[in-house]
């Protein structure tokens, strides 16, 4: 601090220059890497705006600072002093960028035409696993639609069965009996995550669905992490007719997860997720999504199960290219891409329509694997 106080030259001007320059540089990186959650625009189709903003900040700050000799520190100023201002400028730019993107409520694009937590009805019951009682809700087919295959609905990481209640209600209204429940380490499920594939829980849930629906042949629908578990369960159970997966975390060919939360979550959401990950382990410690995925076996091709994968048209949690590569690891074709983001995907009418088509066997050829 003493160095800064005794530094000759335009200290305030140099600090302001570094702040503006780094804000522009951050916007350029956001546009380049598609870090939508950190952008002040918040939309993947507005990368050009972030890029233009970044270029303008960088160009204008350089033009302003270097066009006036008075802004330069004198030649005998030590480099450490400039370095201190550079670091301060970078920190200030990061704080300003985080605050600006946190205040951008438009980033939380929902496109939703119904409230995901406004569902009602259903029969409340419990799934028993190792003397643990897991709350669940079973919804019979309603609405007079022709009876369809029962559906086991698996929610996303950091969520719970209640969050997918509206989707379950909509599917039951279209003739599909649906069972929802809390995955291990989530919601009111007293069990922490021990087995990352949750085999005991999912097999018990299947038995419950078959008992309540009086049907042996069922389908499974998973959202995000629930989609990964759906694929694994379909590989083990030959009576699962098809697996429908909504934007599952993609894996690289090497087996490592390829998802990037910076594309979907804003600064405040990222901070909360870092301080308190959305799942609990058996010991009570919090487990992040990346660590949970890394503990799972390498994806294997499905054999006799029809697979339908719905993804996002633009780069959000997954990029379309990564999701396509992941689907190839499963032996499938190309995913069906929708104009939604990951967070709102399960609550969109277009998603519900595609799920219904898949359950009735009329999904497009590029979305399924026979």
C-alpha positions as CSV (number, residue, x, y, z in Angstrom):
1,X,0.0,0.0,0.0
2,X,2.9,2.4,0.7
3,X,4.1,1.8,-2.8
4,X,0.7,2.8,-4.2
5,X,0.5,6.0,-2.1
6,X,3.9,7.2,-3.2
7,X,3.5,6.1,-6.8
8,X,3.9,8.9,-9.3
9,X,1.8,9.2,-12.4
10,X,-2.0,8.8,-12.9
11,X,-2.7,6.0,-10.4
12,X,-6.5,6.4,-10.6
13,X,-6.3,6.5,-14.4
14,X,-4.2,3.3,-14.6
15,X,-6.6,1.5,-12.2
16,X,-9.6,2.6,-14.2
17,X,-7.9,1.5,-17.4
18,X,-7.2,-2.0,-16.0
19,X,-10.8,-2.3,-14.7
20,X,-12.4,-1.4,-18.1
21,X,-9.8,-3.5,-20.0
22,X,-10.5,-6.6,-17.9
23,X,-14.3,-6.2,-18.1
24,X,-14.0,-6.2,-21.9
25,X,-11.6,-9.1,-21.8
26,X,-14.0,-11.1,-19.6
27,X,-16.9,-10.5,-21.9
28,X,-14.8,-11.7,-24.9
29,X,-13.9,-14.9,-23.0
30,X,-17.6,-15.4,-22.0
31,X,-18.6,-15.2,-25.6
32,X,-15.8,-17.4,-26.8
33,X,-16.3,-20.1,-24.3
34,X,-20.2,-19.8,-24.3
35,X,-20.3,-19.2,-20.5
36,X,-23.9,-18.1,-20.7
37,X,-24.5,-18.1,-17.0
38,X,-21.9,-15.4,-16.4
39,X,-22.9,-13.2,-19.4
40,X,-24.8,-9.9,-18.8
41,X,-27.1,-11.0,-21.7
42,X,-27.7,-14.5,-20.3
43,X,-28.6,-16.0,-23.7
44,X,-26.6,-18.3,-25.9
45,X,-27.9,-16.7,-29.0
46,X,-26.6,-13.3,-28.0
47,X,-22.9,-14.2,-27.9
48,X,-22.3,-11.6,-30.6
49,X,-23.6,-8.9,-28.2
50,X,-21.2,-10.0,-25.5
51,X,-18.3,-10.1,-28.0
52,X,-19.1,-6.6,-29.3
53,X,-19.4,-5.3,-25.8
54,X,-16.0,-6.9,-24.9
55,X,-14.3,-5.5,-28.0
56,X,-15.7,-2.0,-27.4
57,X,-14.5,-2.0,-23.7
58,X,-11.0,-3.2,-24.7
59,X,-10.6,-0.9,-27.6
60,X,-12.1,2.2,-25.9
61,X,-10.1,1.7,-22.7
62,X,-6.8,1.4,-24.7
63,X,-7.6,4.4,-26.9
64,X,-8.5,6.5,-23.9
65,X,-5.5,5.6,-21.8
66,X,-2.7,5.5,-24.3
67,X,-3.8,8.6,-26.2
68,X,-2.9,10.9,-23.2
69,X,0.7,11.0,-22.0
70,X,-0.4,12.2,-18.6
71,X,-1.9,8.7,-17.9
72,X,1.6,7.1,-18.0
73,X,3.5,6.6,-14.8
74,X,7.0,8.1,-14.9
75,X,9.8,5.9,-16.1
76,X,11.3,5.4,-12.6
77,X,8.1,3.8,-11.3
78,X,8.8,0.3,-10.2
79,X,7.0,-2.6,-11.9
80,X,5.7,-4.0,-8.7
81,X,3.5,-0.9,-8.3
82,X,2.0,-1.4,-11.8
83,X,1.5,-5.1,-11.0
84,X,-0.5,-4.2,-7.8
85,X,-2.8,-1.9,-9.8
86,X,-3.2,-4.7,-12.4
87,X,-4.3,-7.2,-9.8
88,X,-6.6,-4.7,-8.2
89,X,-8.1,-3.9,-11.6
90,X,-8.7,-7.6,-12.3
91,X,-10.4,-8.2,-9.0
92,X,-12.6,-5.2,-9.4
93,X,-13.5,-6.2,-12.9
94,X,-14.5,-9.7,-11.7
95,X,-16.6,-8.3,-8.9
96,X,-18.4,-5.9,-11.3
97,X,-19.0,-8.6,-13.9
98,X,-20.4,-11.0,-11.2
99,X,-22.7,-8.3,-9.9
100,X,-23.9,-7.3,-13.3
101,X,-24.7,-10.9,-14.3
102,X,-26.3,-11.7,-10.9
103,X,-28.7,-8.8,-11.4
104,X,-29.7,-10.0,-14.8
105,X,-32.9,-11.8,-14.1
106,X,-33.6,-12.4,-17.8
107,X,-30.9,-15.1,-17.7
108,X,-33.4,-17.5,-16.0
109,X,-35.2,-18.2,-19.2
110,X,-38.1,-20.4,-18.5
111,X,-40.3,-20.4,-21.6
112,X,-42.6,-22.3,-19.3
113,X,-46.4,-22.1,-19.6
114,X,-47.2,-23.8,-16.3
115,X,-45.9,-23.8,-12.8
116,X,-43.7,-26.9,-12.1
117,X,-44.8,-27.0,-8.5
118,X,-48.5,-26.5,-9.0
119,X,-49.3,-30.2,-9.4
120,X,-51.8,-32.0,-7.2
121,X,-53.3,-35.4,-6.7
122,X,-51.7,-38.8,-6.7
123,X,-51.4,-41.5,-4.1
124,X,-48.7,-41.0,-1.5
125,X,-46.8,-44.2,-0.6
126,X,-43.4,-45.3,0.5
127,X,-40.6,-47.4,-1.1
128,X,-38.8,-49.6,1.4
129,X,-35.1,-50.1,1.0
130,X,-32.9,-51.5,3.7
131,X,-35.4,-50.5,6.4
132,X,-35.5,-47.0,5.0
133,X,-38.8,-45.5,4.0
134,X,-38.6,-43.3,0.9
135,X,-41.6,-41.1,0.1
136,X,-43.1,-41.5,-3.3
137,X,-46.2,-40.5,-5.2
138,X,-48.1,-42.7,-7.7
139,X,-50.4,-41.1,-10.3
140,X,-52.9,-43.3,-12.2
141,X,-53.7,-42.6,-15.8
142,X,-56.4,-39.9,-16.0
143,X,-58.2,-37.7,-18.5
144,X,-59.8,-40.5,-20.4
145,X,-56.8,-41.0,-22.7
146,X,-56.0,-44.5,-23.9
147,X,-53.9,-46.3,-21.3
148,X,-50.2,-46.2,-21.9
149,X,-47.1,-47.8,-20.4
150,X,-46.3,-46.9,-16.8
151,X,-43.5,-44.4,-16.4
152,X,-40.8,-44.3,-13.7
153,X,-39.8,-40.6,-13.4
154,X,-36.3,-39.8,-12.1
155,X,-35.6,-36.2,-11.1
156,X,-32.4,-34.2,-11.7
157,X,-29.4,-33.7,-9.5
158,X,-30.0,-31.3,-6.6
159,X,-33.8,-31.6,-7.1
160,X,-36.5,-33.9,-5.7
161,X,-39.6,-35.8,-6.7
162,X,-41.8,-32.8,-6.0
163,X,-40.0,-30.7,-8.6
164,X,-41.1,-33.1,-11.4
165,X,-44.7,-33.4,-10.0
166,X,-46.2,-31.2,-12.7
167,X,-44.6,-33.3,-15.5
168,X,-45.9,-36.4,-13.8
169,X,-49.4,-35.0,-13.6
170,X,-49.3,-34.0,-17.3
171,X,-48.1,-37.5,-18.3
172,X,-50.9,-39.1,-16.3
173,X,-53.4,-36.9,-18.0
174,X,-52.2,-38.3,-21.3
175,X,-52.8,-41.9,-20.1
176,X,-49.5,-42.8,-18.4
177,X,-49.4,-44.1,-14.8
178,X,-46.3,-42.4,-13.2
179,X,-44.3,-42.9,-10.1
180,X,-42.1,-40.1,-8.7
181,X,-39.8,-40.2,-5.6
182,X,-36.7,-38.7,-4.1
183,X,-33.4,-40.2,-5.2
184,X,-30.8,-41.1,-2.6
185,X,-29.2,-38.1,-1.1
186,X,-32.0,-35.8,-2.2
187,X,-35.2,-34.3,-0.7
188,X,-36.8,-36.3,2.0
189,X,-35.0,-39.6,1.2
190,X,-33.2,-40.5,4.4
191,X,-30.6,-42.5,2.6
192,X,-27.4,-40.8,1.6
193,X,-25.6,-41.8,-1.7
194,X,-23.6,-44.9,-1.2
195,X,-23.9,-46.6,-4.6
196,X,-23.8,-43.8,-7.3
197,X,-26.0,-45.9,-9.5
198,X,-28.6,-46.3,-6.7
199,X,-29.3,-49.9,-7.8
200,X,-31.3,-51.0,-4.7
201,X,-33.5,-47.9,-4.7
202,X,-34.3,-48.0,-8.4
203,X,-35.1,-51.7,-8.4
204,X,-37.4,-51.2,-5.5
205,X,-39.0,-48.3,-7.2
206,X,-39.6,-50.4,-10.3
207,X,-41.2,-53.1,-8.2
208,X,-43.5,-50.5,-6.7
209,X,-44.5,-49.1,-10.1
210,X,-45.3,-52.6,-11.4
211,X,-47.3,-53.4,-8.4
212,X,-49.3,-50.2,-8.4
213,X,-49.9,-50.2,-12.2
214,X,-50.4,-54.0,-12.5
215,X,-48.0,-54.0,-15.6
216,X,-44.6,-55.6,-16.0
217,X,-43.5,-53.8,-19.1
218,X,-42.6,-50.2,-18.2
219,X,-40.8,-47.1,-19.5
220,X,-38.3,-44.9,-17.6
221,X,-37.9,-41.1,-17.9
222,X,-35.0,-39.3,-16.4
223,X,-34.0,-35.6,-16.2
224,X,-30.3,-34.7,-16.1
225,X,-28.7,-37.0,-13.6
226,X,-31.9,-39.0,-13.5
227,X,-31.4,-39.6,-17.2
228,X,-27.9,-41.1,-16.6
229,X,-29.5,-43.4,-13.9
230,X,-32.3,-44.3,-16.4
231,X,-29.8,-45.5,-19.0
232,X,-28.0,-47.6,-16.4
233,X,-31.2,-49.1,-15.1
234,X,-32.4,-49.9,-18.6
235,X,-29.2,-51.8,-19.2
236,X,-30.0,-54.0,-16.2
237,X,-33.7,-54.6,-16.5
238,X,-35.0,-56.3,-19.7
239,X,-38.6,-55.4,-19.0
240,X,-37.9,-51.7,-19.5
241,X,-39.4,-51.1,-22.9
242,X,-37.7,-47.7,-23.5
243,X,-35.7,-45.1,-21.8
244,X,-36.4,-41.4,-22.3
245,X,-33.6,-39.0,-21.3
246,X,-33.8,-35.3,-20.9
247,X,-30.4,-33.6,-21.4
248,X,-28.3,-36.0,-19.4
249,X,-24.8,-34.9,-18.4
250,X,-22.7,-35.8,-21.4
251,X,-19.5,-37.8,-21.2
252,X,-16.3,-37.5,-23.3
253,X,-15.1,-40.5,-25.2
254,X,-12.5,-41.0,-22.3
255,X,-15.4,-41.4,-19.9
256,X,-15.0,-38.0,-18.1
257,X,-18.1,-35.7,-17.8
258,X,-18.3,-32.9,-20.4
259,X,-20.9,-30.7,-18.7
260,X,-20.1,-27.2,-17.7
261,X,-22.3,-25.5,-15.0
262,X,-20.9,-22.1,-16.0
263,X,-23.0,-22.2,-19.1
264,X,-26.3,-22.5,-17.1
265,X,-25.8,-21.1,-13.6
266,X,-25.2,-17.5,-12.6
267,X,-22.6,-16.3,-10.0
268,X,-25.0,-16.6,-7.0
269,X,-26.2,-20.0,-8.1
270,X,-22.7,-21.2,-8.6
271,X,-21.6,-19.9,-5.2
272,X,-24.5,-21.7,-3.5
273,X,-23.8,-24.9,-5.4
274,X,-20.1,-24.7,-4.4
275,X,-20.8,-24.1,-0.8
276,X,-23.6,-26.6,-0.5
277,X,-23.7,-29.2,-3.3
278,X,-27.2,-30.6,-4.0
279,X,-26.7,-34.2,-2.9
280,X,-25.7,-35.9,0.4
281,X,-23.4,-38.9,0.7
282,X,-23.9,-41.8,3.1
283,X,-21.8,-40.0,5.7
284,X,-23.7,-36.8,5.4
285,X,-21.1,-34.9,3.4
286,X,-22.2,-33.1,0.3
287,X,-21.4,-34.6,-3.1
288,X,-21.0,-32.5,-6.3
289,X,-22.4,-33.6,-9.6
290,X,-18.9,-33.9,-11.2
291,X,-17.6,-36.2,-8.5
292,X,-20.8,-38.3,-8.6
293,X,-20.5,-38.7,-12.4
294,X,-16.8,-39.6,-12.2
295,X,-17.6,-42.4,-9.8
296,X,-20.0,-44.1,-12.3
297,X,-18.9,-46.7,-14.8
298,X,-18.1,-45.8,-18.4
299,X,-21.3,-45.6,-20.5
300,X,-22.1,-48.8,-22.3
301,X,-24.3,-49.3,-25.4
302,X,-28.0,-50.3,-24.9
303,X,-29.1,-53.5,-26.6
304,X,-32.8,-54.2,-26.5
305,X,-34.2,-50.9,-25.0
306,X,-35.5,-48.1,-27.2
307,X,-33.6,-44.9,-26.3
308,X,-34.9,-41.4,-26.8
309,X,-32.6,-38.5,-25.9
310,X,-33.9,-34.9,-25.9
311,X,-31.3,-32.1,-25.7
312,X,-30.9,-28.4,-25.9
313,X,-30.6,-26.8,-29.3
314,X,-28.0,-24.3,-28.1
315,X,-25.1,-24.7,-25.7
316,X,-26.3,-24.7,-22.1
317,X,-25.3,-27.3,-19.5
318,X,-24.3,-29.5,-22.4
319,X,-23.2,-28.5,-25.9
320,X,-25.1,-30.3,-28.7
321,X,-21.8,-31.8,-30.0
322,X,-21.0,-33.3,-26.6
323,X,-24.5,-34.7,-26.2
324,X,-24.3,-36.2,-29.6
325,X,-20.9,-37.8,-28.8
326,X,-22.3,-39.2,-25.5
327,X,-25.3,-40.7,-27.4
328,X,-22.9,-42.5,-29.7
329,X,-21.2,-44.1,-26.7
330,X,-24.7,-45.5,-25.9
331,X,-25.1,-46.9,-29.4
332,X,-27.7,-44.4,-30.3
333,X,-28.1,-42.0,-33.2
334,X,-28.5,-38.2,-32.9
335,X,-30.5,-36.6,-30.1
336,X,-33.6,-34.5,-30.7
337,X,-32.6,-30.9,-29.9
338,X,-35.2,-28.5,-28.6
339,X,-35.2,-24.7,-28.2
340,X,-35.0,-24.7,-24.4
341,X,-32.4,-24.5,-21.7
342,X,-31.5,-27.3,-19.2
343,X,-33.2,-25.8,-16.2
344,X,-36.6,-25.2,-17.8
345,X,-36.6,-28.2,-20.2
346,X,-38.8,-30.5,-18.1
347,X,-41.5,-27.8,-17.8
348,X,-42.0,-27.0,-21.5
349,X,-45.0,-28.0,-23.6
350,X,-42.8,-28.9,-26.5
351,X,-40.8,-31.3,-24.3
352,X,-44.0,-32.9,-23.0
353,X,-45.2,-33.4,-26.5
354,X,-42.0,-35.1,-27.6
355,X,-42.1,-37.3,-24.5
356,X,-45.6,-38.3,-25.2
357,X,-44.7,-39.1,-28.8
358,X,-41.8,-41.3,-27.7
359,X,-44.0,-43.2,-25.2
360,X,-46.5,-43.9,-27.9
361,X,-43.8,-45.0,-30.3
362,X,-44.1,-42.1,-32.7
363,X,-40.9,-40.2,-32.1
364,X,-38.8,-39.2,-35.0
365,X,-36.1,-41.6,-36.2
366,X,-33.2,-39.3,-35.2
367,X,-34.4,-39.3,-31.6
368,X,-34.6,-43.0,-31.0
369,X,-32.6,-46.1,-31.2
370,X,-34.6,-49.2,-32.1
